[in-house]
């Protein structure tokens, strides 16, 4: 048995995963970083502290019934994006821990980007392993990122050229800001979706696009107005998600016009929303990560580590 360990310490989640190179089984352990009620996130110094405090317990749980001598290689997210100069302090916790484990076990270490991990998890989870050495359009939509990249697989990683992005607010930030406005608990994605599904009023929105890029700050302002006007919470939640869905649809249509009918992959926590996912699956036949691999996770990193050692 050969196992491949992945570690990811993002700004919201601590996660570790093991991929079994013989059976194809992927197991993971992850835990959200604690955020005080009413707050929209964490400072990097706090994220580093919390990752340091909880990473060892997740690793203990992951390898509880595992012979660690079977770990053949270790990988970690070492930066947000696969480009020079990309940096975020929270990833140093996972990188350093992974390097210590690698040295202790005397096995190879490979560093990847958080974005590559998201894309890899989406491909693995959707069964699109054929795209690991092809060119496709990948959307990474979360609290920290809202962009589309032209991804070119190298067999064990990706080059990612940004071809569309938000010019202000990220989609996940919009979800959380509107959610807190409605009294929901951070992170607000799942609760906002449940609330939106209770709405039965028709909604019309108009996306703000500049070329392939988008602006999302308007949805927060509009939802504040709707709340002041006495609109129901389900309506406001549905309005927020429809605004994001409509915006991503506009970006997708614009990119397909320029780049042709390339395969589409959607990753990141926001794309676990079933309202958006069902709409895009029907229209574009796009590939999505299952919910367990949509939010921040180390699964994609573990799989990339396996690919890098084949």
C-alpha positions in Angstrom: 0.0 0.0 0.0 1.3 3.5 -0.9 -0.4 6.5 0.7 -0.1 10.1 -0.3 -0.6 12.8 2.3 -2.0 16.3 1.6 -2.1 19.3 3.9 -4.0 22.5 3.4 -4.1 25.4 5.8 -6.3 28.0 4.2 -7.7 31.2 5.7 -10.9 29.4 6.8 -10.2 25.6 7.1 -7.5 23.3 8.5 -7.5 20.0 6.5 -5.4 16.9 5.9 -6.1 14.0 3.5 -4.7 10.7 2.4 -5.0 9.2 -1.1 -4.4 5.4 -1.5 -2.6 4.9 -4.8 -3.7 1.3 -5.0 -7.4 1.4 -4.2 -8.1 5.0 -5.2 -9.7 5.7 -1.8 -9.4 9.3 -0.5 -10.0 10.1 3.2 -9.8 13.4 4.8 -10.2 15.3 8.1 -10.9 19.0 8.2 -12.1 21.7 10.7 -13.2 25.3 10.2 -11.2 27.9 12.0 -13.2 29.5 14.8 -14.6 32.9 14.0 -16.3 35.1 16.6 -20.0 35.6 16.2 -20.7 38.6 14.0 -17.3 38.7 12.4 -16.6 38.2 8.7 -13.3 36.3 9.0 -9.9 36.2 10.6 -6.7 38.2 10.6 -3.8 36.2 9.2 -2.1 36.1 12.6 -5.2 34.5 14.1 -5.5 32.0 11.3 -1.9 31.0 11.8 -2.5 30.5 15.5 -5.6 28.4 15.1 -4.0 26.2 12.4 -1.1 25.6 14.7 -3.5 24.6 17.5 -5.7 22.2 15.6 -3.6 20.6 12.8 -2.0 17.9 15.0 -5.4 16.7 16.2 -6.7 16.3 12.6 -3.5 14.4 11.6 -3.9 12.1 14.6 -7.4 11.3 13.6 -6.5 10.8 9.9 -3.7 8.2 10.6 -5.4 6.5 13.6 -5.8 3.2 11.8 -3.0 3.8 9.3 0.6 2.4 9.2 2.4 5.7 8.6 5.3 3.7 7.0 2.9 3.4 4.0 3.1 7.2 3.4 5.1 7.4 0.2 5.1 11.2 -0.3 3.8 14.4 1.3 2.3 17.5 -0.3 1.0 20.8 0.9 -0.6 24.1 -0.3 2.3 26.6 0.0 0.6 29.6 -1.6 -2.8 30.8 -2.9 -2.1 30.7 -6.7 0.5 29.0 -8.9 2.3 32.2 -9.8 5.5 33.9 -8.6 5.0 36.2 -5.6 1.7 34.6 -4.5 1.9 34.4 -0.7 -0.4 34.2 2.4 1.0 33.5 5.9 -1.6 30.9 6.9 -0.1 28.4 4.3 3.2 28.4 6.1 1.7 26.3 8.9 0.7 23.5 6.6 3.9 23.7 4.5 6.2 23.6 7.5 4.2 20.7 9.1 4.3 18.7 5.9 8.1 19.3 5.5 8.6 18.0 9.1 6.6 14.9 8.4 8.4 14.4 5.1 11.8 14.6 6.8 10.8 12.3 9.6 9.5 9.7 7.2 12.3 10.3 4.7 9.8 10.6 1.8 9.5 13.3 -0.9 7.8 16.6 -0.3 6.0 18.6 -3.1 4.5 22.1 -2.8 1.4 23.1 -4.7 -0.9 26.1 -4.7 -4.3 26.2 -2.9 -5.9 27.0 -6.3 -4.4 23.9 -7.9 -5.8 21.8 -5.0 -9.3 23.2 -5.5 -9.2 22.4 -9.2 -7.7 18.9 -8.6 -10.4 18.1 -6.0 -13.1 19.2 -8.5 -11.7 17.0 -11.3 -11.2 14.0 -8.9 -14.7 14.4 -7.4 -16.5 14.8 -10.8 -14.6 12.0 -12.4 -12.9 14.2 -15.0 -9.4 12.8 -14.6 -8.9 13.2 -18.3 -8.5 16.9 -17.8 -5.3 16.6 -15.8 -3.3 16.9 -19.0 -5.6 19.1 -21.1 -6.7 22.7 -21.4 -10.0 23.9 -19.8 -11.6 26.9 -18.1 -11.8 26.6 -14.4 -13.8 28.9 -12.1 -12.5 29.3 -8.5 -15.3 31.0 -6.6 -14.9 31.4 -2.8 -14.6 33.9 0.0 -11.0 34.7 -1.0 -11.2 34.3 -4.8 -13.6 34.9 -7.6 -11.9 34.3 -10.9 -11.8 32.2 -14.0 -8.5 30.8 -15.2 -7.3 29.1 -18.4 -6.0 26.0 -16.8 -3.4 23.8 -18.6 -2.8 20.5 -17.0 0.7 19.1 -16.8 -0.2 15.7 -15.5 0.5 16.6 -11.9 -0.4 20.3 -11.6 -1.7 23.2 -13.6 -0.6 26.5 -15.0 -3.4 29.0 -14.4 -3.8 32.2 -16.4 -6.4 34.6 -15.1 -8.9 35.4 -17.8 -11.8 36.8 -15.8 -12.1 38.0 -12.2 -14.1 40.2 -9.8 -13.0 43.9 -9.7 -14.2 44.4 -6.1 -16.0 41.9 -3.8 -15.6 38.2 -3.9 -18.7 36.0 -4.3 -18.1 34.3 -0.9 -17.7 37.7 0.7 -21.0 38.8 -0.7 -22.7 35.6 0.6 -21.3 36.1 4.1 -22.0 39.8 4.3 -25.6 39.3 3.2 -25.9 36.3 5.5 -24.8 38.2 8.5 -27.1 41.0 7.5 -29.9 38.5 7.8 -28.8 37.2 11.2 -27.1 34.0 9.9 -24.0 32.3 11.3 -20.6 32.7 9.6 -19.8 31.1 7.2 -23.2 31.7 5.8 -23.3 29.7 2.5 -25.4 26.7 3.6 -27.9 28.7 5.7 -28.3 31.3 3.0 -29.2 28.6 0.5 -31.7 27.0 2.8 -33.3 30.4 3.3 -33.3 31.2 -0.4 -35.1 27.9 -1.2 -38.1 29.2 0.9 -38.6 32.1 -1.5 -41.4 31.8 -4.1 -41.4 35.3 -5.5 -39.9 36.0 -9.0 -36.6 37.8 -9.0 -35.0 39.8 -11.7 -31.3 40.9 -11.5 -28.9 42.6 -13.8 -25.2 41.6 -13.6 -22.5 44.2 -13.8 -19.8 43.1 -16.2 -16.8 44.8 -17.6 -15.6 42.7 -20.5 -15.1 39.2 -18.9 -14.7 40.7 -15.4 -17.5 41.4 -12.9 -18.4 43.7 -10.0 -20.2 42.2 -7.1 -20.3 44.9 -4.5 -23.7 46.1 -5.8 -25.4 43.0 -4.5 -24.6 43.9 -0.9 -25.9 47.4 -1.3 -29.1 46.2 -3.1 -29.8 43.7 -0.3 -29.5 46.4 2.3 -32.1 48.4 0.4 -34.4 45.4 0.2 -34.1 44.8 3.9 -34.9 48.4 4.6 -37.9 48.1 2.3 -39.3 45.2 4.4 -38.7 42.4 1.9 -38.6 39.0 3.4 -35.4 37.3 4.4 -36.0 34.4 2.0 -36.4 36.9 -0.9 -33.2 38.7 0.0 -31.3 35.5 0.3 -32.6 34.3 -3.1 -31.8 37.7 -4.6 -28.2 37.5 -3.4 -27.7 34.0 -4.9 -29.5 34.9 -8.1 -27.3 37.9 -8.5 -24.1 35.8 -8.1 -25.5 33.0 -10.4 -26.4 35.6 -13.1 -23.0 37.2 -12.8 -21.1 33.9 -13.2 -23.4 33.0 -16.1 -22.6 36.2 -17.9 -18.8 35.7 -17.3 -19.1 32.1 -18.6 -21.0 33.1 -21.7 -18.4 35.8 -22.5 -15.5 33.5 -22.0 -16.9 30.8 -24.2 -17.4 33.3 -27.0 -13.7 34.2 -26.9 -12.1 30.8 -26.1 -14.5 28.4 -27.7 -16.3 25.4 -26.3 -13.6 24.4 -23.8 -14.6 22.1 -20.9 -15.8 24.0 -17.8 -14.9 23.2 -14.3 -16.3 25.0 -11.2 -14.6 24.8 -7.8 -14.6 26.7 -4.5 -17.1 26.8 -1.6 -19.6 29.1 -3.4 -20.0 26.5 -6.2 -21.4 23.9 -3.8 -24.6 25.9 -3.9 -27.2 23.6 -5.5 -29.1 26.5 -7.0 -26.1 27.6 -9.1 -24.8 24.1 -9.6 -28.1 22.7 -11.0 -28.5 25.7 -13.4 -25.0 25.4 -14.8 -25.0 21.6 -15.0 -28.1 21.8 -17.2 -26.9 24.7 -19.4 -23.2 24.0 -19.8 -22.8 20.3 -18.9 -20.1 21.6 -16.6 -18.1 19.6 -14.0 -18.5 20.5 -10.3 -16.7 19.2 -7.2 -19.1 17.3 -4.9 -19.9 19.3 -1.8 -17.3 17.5 0.3 -14.6 18.7 -2.1 -16.0 22.1 -2.9 -15.0 24.0 0.2 -11.4 24.3 1.3 -9.9 20.8 1.6 -6.6 18.9 1.3 -8.1 16.2 -0.9 -6.9 17.8 -4.2 -3.4 18.2 -2.7 -3.2 14.6 -1.7 -4.2 13.5 -5.2 -1.7 15.9 -6.8 1.0 14.5 -4.5 0.1 11.0 -5.8 0.3 12.2 -9.5 3.7 13.9 -8.9 5.2 10.6 -7.7 3.8 8.3 -10.4 
